[in-house]
Amino acid sequence: MQEAGFTGERFMSTFRLETPLTEEAVRRLQLEDIVYITGHIFTARTSFHKLVLTENRIPPLDFTRYNVMAHCGPVMKKNPGGEWIPVHAGGTTSNRMEKFGGAIIKRLGLRAIIGKGTMGQETMKAMEEFGAVHLTTNLDRMGFTPFIQRVEDVFCLEELGQTEATWVFRVKDCGPFVVDIDTFGNNLFARVHEAVKRRSVNL
């Protein structure tokens, strides 16, 4: 579902997307568009990237279905029934994963990465080539937690611990997220930075 609003420069759209995300849907997104996600996301921090790209140890997930990755290190606990529930699941800084970004998109066929801030040139190139976007979090301190319907799986928990383990969440209307890297080689943070520099020069 798509809604529209005006940002002052262009009509910004709001998209409510369901996973798995398609390349067609992702390539429609532009900078500053707002995105809500329903379906599945999985968490990934540094250890996940190293296991996949260096050790070729890939969680047994069908990444054609699970194609939204969140840079997130959740805090979890078990309820009295023994089920895992999130205490806190918020985005972590995406630029820390820049050296892995392009390779992980290509390897897993990701359509979206969610995290704080933005990513760099190599990730941007891969997003343009393969059809993926970066979504920066625009959430309060609770992060994704209120939107998680259930925990579907976890990988490498004993080996890596809660924060670095790969968690699979079912979410509903998770967001809002802002598109800060699109499939056209644009970066919202870089654009804002350049605008600030131009204004400083003209002062």
C-alpha positions as CSV (number, residue, x, y, z in Angstrom):
1,M,0.0,0.0,0.0
2,Q,1.3,3.5,-0.9
3,E,0.4,6.9,0.5
4,A,1.8,10.3,-0.5
5,G,2.8,13.6,1.1
6,F,4.9,16.6,0.1
7,T,8.3,17.2,1.6
8,G,9.0,20.6,0.0
9,E,11.1,19.2,-2.9
10,R,9.1,16.2,-4.1
11,F,6.1,14.1,-3.2
12,M,7.3,11.7,-0.5
13,S,5.4,8.4,-0.4
14,T,4.6,6.1,2.5
15,F,4.9,2.4,1.7
16,R,3.5,-0.5,3.8
17,L,5.4,-3.5,2.5
18,E,5.2,-7.2,3.2
19,T,8.1,-9.6,3.2
20,P,9.7,-11.1,1.2
21,L,10.4,-7.8,-0.5
22,T,10.5,-7.9,-4.3
23,E,13.1,-6.2,-6.4
24,E,10.2,-4.3,-8.2
25,A,8.9,-2.9,-4.9
26,V,12.3,-1.9,-3.6
27,R,13.3,-0.1,-6.9
28,R,10.2,2.1,-6.5
29,L,11.5,3.6,-3.3
30,Q,13.2,6.9,-3.2
31,L,15.1,9.0,-0.7
32,E,12.9,10.2,2.2
33,D,10.1,7.7,1.5
34,I,8.6,6.2,4.6
35,V,8.4,2.4,5.0
36,Y,6.6,0.1,7.3
37,I,7.3,-3.6,7.2
38,T,5.1,-6.6,8.0
39,G,6.5,-10.1,7.8
40,H,10.0,-11.3,8.8
41,I,13.2,-9.5,9.7
42,F,16.4,-11.1,11.0
43,T,19.1,-9.5,13.1
44,A,22.8,-9.3,12.2
45,R,25.8,-7.8,13.8
46,T,29.6,-8.2,13.1
47,S,29.7,-11.9,14.0
48,F,27.0,-12.8,11.5
49,H,28.8,-11.1,8.7
50,K,32.1,-12.8,9.6
51,L,30.5,-16.2,9.8
52,V,28.8,-15.8,6.4
53,L,31.6,-14.1,4.5
54,T,34.7,-15.5,6.1
55,E,33.7,-19.0,7.4
56,N,30.9,-19.7,4.9
57,R,28.6,-20.6,7.8
58,I,25.2,-19.4,6.7
59,P,22.1,-19.9,8.9
60,P,19.6,-22.4,7.3
61,L,17.2,-19.7,6.2
62,D,15.6,-19.3,2.8
63,F,17.0,-15.9,2.0
64,T,14.6,-15.5,-0.9
65,R,11.9,-15.3,1.8
66,Y,13.9,-13.7,4.6
67,N,15.5,-10.8,2.8
68,V,15.2,-8.0,5.3
69,M,18.2,-7.7,7.6
70,A,18.3,-5.5,10.7
71,H,21.6,-4.3,12.3
72,C,20.4,-5.1,15.8
73,G,21.6,-6.7,19.0
74,P,18.5,-7.5,21.0
75,V,18.2,-8.1,24.7
76,M,16.0,-11.2,25.2
77,K,14.4,-13.2,28.0
78,K,12.3,-16.3,28.4
79,N,8.8,-16.1,29.7
80,P,7.4,-18.7,32.2
81,G,6.5,-21.0,29.2
82,G,10.0,-21.1,28.0
83,E,9.4,-18.8,24.9
84,W,11.9,-16.1,24.0
85,I,10.5,-12.6,24.2
86,P,12.3,-9.3,23.4
87,V,13.1,-6.9,26.2
88,H,14.7,-4.4,23.8
89,A,15.5,-4.7,20.1
90,G,16.8,-1.4,18.6
91,G,18.9,-0.6,15.6
92,T,22.6,-0.3,15.9
93,T,25.0,1.8,13.8
94,S,25.0,0.5,10.2
95,N,28.3,2.2,9.2
96,R,30.1,-0.3,11.4
97,M,29.2,-3.0,8.9
98,E,30.2,-1.0,5.8
99,K,33.2,-3.3,5.0
100,F,30.7,-6.2,4.8
101,G,27.8,-4.4,3.2
102,G,28.3,-5.0,-0.5
103,A,29.4,-8.6,-0.1
104,I,26.5,-9.6,2.2
105,I,23.9,-8.1,-0.2
106,K,25.4,-10.0,-3.1
107,R,25.8,-13.2,-1.1
108,L,22.3,-13.4,0.4
109,G,20.2,-11.4,-2.1
110,L,19.0,-8.9,0.5
111,R,16.4,-6.3,-0.4
112,A,16.7,-4.1,2.6
113,I,19.0,-3.4,5.5
114,I,17.7,-1.6,8.6
115,G,19.9,0.3,11.0
116,K,20.9,3.6,12.6
117,G,22.5,6.2,10.3
118,T,23.6,5.2,6.9
119,M,26.3,3.2,5.0
120,G,29.0,4.0,2.5
121,Q,30.0,3.8,-1.2
122,E,30.5,0.1,-1.5
123,T,27.2,-0.8,0.0
124,M,25.5,1.9,-2.2
125,K,27.0,0.4,-5.3
126,A,25.7,-3.1,-4.4
127,M,22.2,-1.7,-3.6
128,E,22.1,0.0,-7.0
129,E,23.3,-3.1,-8.8
130,F,21.3,-5.8,-7.1
131,G,18.2,-3.8,-5.9
132,A,18.3,-3.1,-2.2
133,V,17.8,-0.1,0.1
134,H,19.0,1.1,3.5
135,L,16.3,2.1,5.9
136,T,17.3,4.3,8.8
137,T,15.4,3.9,12.0
138,N,13.1,6.6,13.1
139,L,11.9,4.9,16.2
140,D,12.0,5.8,19.9
141,R,14.1,4.0,22.5
142,M,11.9,0.9,22.4
143,G,13.1,0.3,18.8
144,F,11.4,-2.7,17.0
145,T,10.2,-4.2,20.3
146,P,6.5,-3.1,20.2
147,F,6.1,-4.4,16.6
148,I,7.5,-7.9,17.2
149,Q,4.7,-10.4,17.2
150,R,6.8,-13.5,17.9
151,V,10.3,-14.9,17.9
152,E,10.5,-17.5,15.1
153,D,14.0,-18.8,15.5
154,V,17.5,-18.1,16.7
155,F,20.9,-19.2,15.4
156,C,24.4,-19.4,17.1
157,L,22.9,-18.4,20.5
158,E,25.2,-20.6,22.6
159,E,28.3,-19.7,20.5
160,L,27.8,-16.0,20.3
161,G,25.4,-15.0,23.0
162,Q,22.2,-13.0,22.8
163,T,23.4,-9.8,21.3
164,E,25.5,-11.3,18.4
165,A,23.1,-14.2,17.7
166,T,20.9,-14.2,14.7
167,W,17.3,-13.7,15.7
168,V,14.3,-14.1,13.3
169,F,11.3,-12.0,14.2
170,R,7.8,-11.8,12.9
171,V,6.8,-8.1,12.8
172,K,3.7,-6.2,12.0
173,D,3.7,-2.6,10.7
174,C,7.3,-2.1,11.9
175,G,8.4,1.4,11.4
176,P,8.4,4.2,10.4
177,F,11.7,3.8,8.6
178,V,13.2,6.4,6.2
179,V,14.8,5.4,2.9
180,D,18.3,6.9,3.2
181,I,20.0,4.9,0.4
182,D,17.9,4.0,-2.7
183,T,18.6,1.9,-5.7
184,F,19.6,5.0,-7.8
185,G,22.9,5.7,-6.1
186,N,21.5,8.4,-3.7
187,N,22.3,8.8,-0.1
188,L,20.1,11.1,2.1
189,F,22.8,11.7,4.7
190,A,25.4,12.7,2.1
191,R,22.8,15.0,0.4
192,V,22.1,16.7,3.7
193,H,25.8,17.0,4.5
194,E,26.5,18.7,1.1
195,A,23.6,21.1,1.6
196,V,25.0,22.1,5.0
197,K,28.4,22.6,3.5
198,R,27.0,24.9,0.8
199,R,25.1,27.0,3.3
200,S,28.2,27.3,5.5
201,V,30.2,28.6,2.5
202,N,27.5,31.2,1.7
203,L,27.2,32.6,5.2
